[in-house]
């Protein structure tokens, strides 16, 4: 997931089709940072990988504030 979002940001910067097409670069970076923070929090809380991904996807589904 982290790698996917990182690559999507690089594509955005290079003006190639990207997951972040509907967002500005600033919004994409904020979403990326929010997801990174969620991964870090889940790791710190020692959640299993499945629970961590569920947490991240749930936050994305709800709409991570860009």
N, C-alpha and C positions, 0 to 999 in steps of 0.2 A: 504494500500500500504506500509506504513512504517513497519507495523507488518510483512507483507510478506517478505520484503527485509531483515529485522532483522532476521527472522527465516531462510531465505536462507543463510545468512552469518553464522549463527550457524551451519547449516548443512554442509557448506563448511569446517568450522573449524573441525567438527567431521568426516570429510571424508565420508559424506553421499551424495547421489545424491542431487544436488542443482541447482537452477536457475543460479548460478555463476560457474557452472562446467567448462565453456570454458574460465574463467578468473582466474588469480592468486588471492590469498587472498588479496594482496595489491590493485589490480585493483578492486576487489569486494568492498573493503572498500571505495575506492575513488568514485565508482559509488553510493554507499549507501550515502556517505557524500554529493555528488552533489544533489541527490534527496532530502535529508533532507534540504539542503540549498534552493532548489527550493520551497519546501513546506513552509519554513519559509518566503521567499520573497513574495510568493503569499498571505500568511496569513497577513503579514505586509501591503501589498497593498490592503488588504480587498477584495480580489477576492472571488467570491462565490465558493463553493466546486466544482461545475462542471467545472468552468474555471480553477481552480487550478489543477484538475486532467488532463484536456486537456493540460495544460502547461507542466506538468511533463511527460505525455505520449509523447507529441511532442518532448521534449528534448531527451527522451529515444529512440524514433524512429530515430531521427537524429543522434543518437550515442553519448551518454554522453562520453566524453573523459575520459578513465580510467586512 
